[in-house]
């Protein structure tokens, strides 16, 4: 996979429309372009490297479209139904995410779920889970920058359903520079460094 794009699957099967200035309750659902859009793009561009955002409530139409198009879905560590501290077991055919823009950071989740609120312990658990994720058989592991930097929920990007305070976090250049060598070594140790076997 040389490049990929992330698509919100349900938006291509159905779209909610409502008159300007009216309440959402006044709207209605209309069919989206579905598979035809992706077939046309494939015919014009060749293979499409998309990841289907298949989280939350999914209709049979959404599942069918993503499956028919061959787009892998998302497997998010925080949504695992097993104790990830005992090993990371990605769902076959899905892309593994350490967290997403709509979840706690990996450190935030580990601090709350496994470390009794102690952030230094949460950072340690999160670092192990990142290494385990990279060592897994997932074809691709997505790690938000906040997870790479070991940041807690004060660096969370978005809280769905909350109108204020979202999308304000910004990375610090010095933090990124400080994490560069450690991250490169983590990727090398797990044979995930680009261009190296």
Secondary structure, DSSP 8 states (H G I E B T S, - for coil): ----EEEETHHHHEEEE--TTS-GGG-EEEE--THHHHHHHHHHH-S--EEEE--SS--HHHHHHHHHHT-BEEEEGGG-SS-GGG-----TTEEEES--TTS--HHHHHHHHHSTT-HHHHHHHHHHHHHHHHHSS-S-EE--HHHHTT--GGG----TT--SS-S-----HHHHHHHHHHHHHHHHHTT-STT--
